[in-house]
């Protein structure tokens, strides 16, 4: 699974760093380092709704507050399919 976090200025102001750190921590806590590739990218052109994140190309809007829940409810079930 490929997770890409926007590193553009607008998303940065909304908490990209916290979102990325939370994802990184959850990947490690769940032992998913071999299954999830976490990377960053430049502006995705959806600055208004960021923090912009794609999961295998599918767009999602996250915030530092919603990241952990998103991981539990969206990422983990997709990996178990
Ligand atoms: S800065 Fe993230 S979508 Fe533009």
Boltz pocket constraint, residues with backbone or C-beta under 6 A from the ligand:
constraints:
  - pocket:
      binder: B
      contacts: [[A, 6], [A, 7], [A, 8], [A, 9], [A, 10], [A, 11], [A, 12], [A, 42], [A, 43], [A, 44], [A, 45], [A, 46], [A, 47], [A, 48], [A, 50], [A, 51], [A, 52]]
      max_distance: 6.0
